[in-house]
């Protein structure tokens, strides 16, 4: 036969519902600790993602200009907006037809640009029908993080050689376009 549990007289059977105060405090403490660790890591991830996205946008514009110059058999340029790469850029034919327009970079980020070679304009990268640079012997960009989080080692550099080869890498220390300090 089955066993029965006898309760003393007057004792009622009590079922627990919900969480105890101690369980809630422990859970909230764990959430607070995880948040304290995750928030700085998420901020750094966002900074790096913005620098990478801007770098990719510049590389795409440069590659488009180079391929369009070869395809059209005419000079095609990547031109800064108002003389400032931070304000944006556009890809244009030598007749002034705008192929692509890029808006300004994210707030507090900056893009520096510099041309090498006598008479090379600093506000534009000009590709010839052979895919090489016109006038400049090289062109260099530094994509910089916000000034509050500036770090040359985590900023990006894009270099364009005289032959039109485009390369991207980290570290803007001693970059011709300027370091991000």
N, C-alpha and C positions, 0 to 999 in steps of 0.2 A: 504494500500500500504506500501511497504518497506521504510525504512528510509535510507538515504544516508548521508554519512559524506563528507562534503566538505572541502577540504584542501585549504589553502590560495594559491594564485598563486605562483608558483616557488617552493613550498614545495614538495619534493618527498617522497614517502612512503619508509621507511627504515626498512629492516628486520635485526635483530641481528643474527650473525653467530659466533659460537665459545664461548669461555669463556672470561669474563672480567679479568683484571689483579687482581682485588680484590678477585674474586672467586678462582683463582689459588693460591694466597698467603694464603688464609684461608685453602684450601685443603692441601697444602704442610705443613702448620703449624700443622694440625691435624695428618698427617702422621708422622711428626717428633716427636711429643709428644707420639704417640702410639709406635713408634719404640724405643724411649728412655725407655719406661716401659717394653717392650717385650724382648729386647736383654738380660738384666741381668737375667730375669726369664728363658729364653731359655738356657743360659749358665749353670745355676744351674740345670736345667732339664737334660742337657747333662752329667754333673758331676755325678749326682745321677744314671742316666741310666748306665753309665760305671761301677760304683761300683756294682750296682745290677747285671749286666751281668757277671762280674767277679765272684761275689759270687755264682751266679747260676751255672757257669761253674765248680767251685770247688765242689759244692754240687753234681752236676751230676757225676763228676769223682769219688767222694767218694762213692756215691750210687752204681755206676757201679762196682767199685772194691769190695765192700761188697757183692753184689749179685753174682758176678763172683766167689768169694772165696767160697761162700756157694754152688753154682752150680757145681763147679769143684772139690770141696772137697780138695782144696789146698790154700795156702796163695796167696793173690793177693795184690799188693801194689800200692799206688799213690806215685810217685817218683818225686821230684823236678828236674828241669833241671840244671845240673851243681851245685847243692847245693843251688840254689836260686829259691824260688817259684815265684818271679817276672819274671824270665826268662822262665817260663812255667813249665809244668808237664806232666807226662805220667802215664797211668794205665798199669801195667806189672804183668805177672804171676811170680811165684817164679823161673821159668826156664828162665826168661828174655824175654819172648814173649810180645811184646808191643801190647796192645789191642787198646789204644787210645792215641794220642799225642796232647797236647794243646800248642799253641805258647805262646810267651811272652805276658804279659798283656799290655794294652795301655800305650803309652809313658807318663812318669811322675807319673803313678799310681804304687803302690807297694803292695806286699803280703808278710806278715811276718808269719812264722810258728814256733811253739814250741811244743815239746813233754813233757809230765810229766811222771815220772817213771824212776827208775834206769836203765841205759843202753839203754834207748829208743832213736833211731836215730831221729835227728831233720829234716833230709832231706827226710823222707818217712813216710807214714802212712801205716801200714801193717795190713790187715784183715785176720783172721783165717777162717777155714772152718765153724766155728759156727757163724760167722758174727761179732765177737768181735775183739778188738785190740790185736795184738801180742806185747809183751814187754811193750808198753806204757800203762799207766793207763788212759790217756786222750791225746787228741791232739787239738791244738787251732790255728786258723788262724785269722789274722787281715787284712782286705782288705782296703787299705788306698787311700784317695784322693790325687791329686797332692799337692806338698808341698806349692804351692802358695795359695791353697784353703783348707788346712788341717783342719779337724774338727772331733774330736773323736766321737762326737754325731751323725754325718752323715756318718761316716765310718761304715763298717760292720764287724761282728765277726762270725766265724763259729767254733762251738765246736763239737768234737767227743768224746763221752764217752767211757769208757772201754768196754761197751756192744755193741758198734758200732752205737749207736743212734747219729744222726747228726742233729744239731740245728743251726739256723742262726738268728741273731738279730742285731739291730743297737747298736752303742756305743762300742768303743774299749777301753774306760777308764778302767784301771787296768786289761786289758786282759793279760793272760799268754804269748801270742805271742808278746806282746808289744803294746803300744798305738801308735796312728798315730800322732806323734807330730814332 
